[in-house]
């Protein structure tokens, strides 16, 4: 994920010397036009941020929490794909909670504080790496389940799945912290250094966090397609596995669609700075609205995953129905208990008042 530097695009006023009047003339038309352009971009970005906050943020925040709560409530019914999806929901929840600060960073003032810029970038990178690593491993897991290679009945157990989730989180944190530590050592004396603005870090995000994983995912699904064609001819594919595969395919496609603009935007900025310019400030500052839109598209991925999981996840829908039914039963029991208490408390109060009055 890309972070922005502190300065907004500057609008300069061109002065020219008029020899006859011996005075300066300011070209106010260029200044006013530039200000109007900046204000237009600002208000469009603000409108898009408000739409994201009203429409997508509640879905992403509440939806990912519900995925975690429902699956933990019925953990005895948790399948191996469910285990991967709740870890993906945890990563998405981190990004959704962090996105409210990012989407309203329209004038880039949040990055005046170097430590804030760095820690925000660390959270975003960990989420990005964990999301794509989980999706890559889930694609590989689907290939193993469908082809029954590597003795999948022994290999695909919940214990191995939990171990895989732990290793994926460790890999995501390492892929973020190790480059961060190396870069911090090189910029110890730079007081205005932001971790996310380093070109090497951005190239690492694009290659390790997008290109390589999707090459692996593409290979897995090309092999899976061959298995599906063969199974379709012999009618050997189980409906449950077919539905799980369909859900993972949709999640991967949505991730690709949402994160592709962000990675293309960063790549273009980096390629334009191969001539020795510092960072990619000029590209980002010359396209502030485009940069804001690709950021919102990337954040939207974490908000759309709960919808995909709810509509395509048959197991989750059944768990959600049971969870809502249990909550209703608990609510009905609470209402019954409160009604019973209300029917008892007034009688005891009235009895005590009569006893008190008779004593007087």
Secondary structure, DSSP 8 states (H G I E B T S, - for coil): -----S--------EEEETTTTEEEE-HHHHHHHHHHHHHHHHHHHHHHHHIIIIIIHHHHHHHHHHHHHHHHTGGG--HHHHHHHHHHHHHHHHHHHHHHHHT-SS-GGGGSHHHHHHHHHHHHHHHHHHHHHHHHHHHHHHHHHHT-S-HHHHS-HHHHHHHHHHHHHHHHHHHHHHHHHHHHHTTT-TT--GGG-HHHHHHHHIIIIIHHHHHHHHHHHHHHHHHHHHHHHT---HHHHHHHHHHHHHHHHHHHHHHHHHHHHHHHHHTTTTS-STTHHHHHHTHHHHHHHHHHHHHHHHHHHHHHHHH-HHHHHHHHHHHHHHHHHHHHHHHHHHHHHHHHHHHHHHHHHHHHHH-
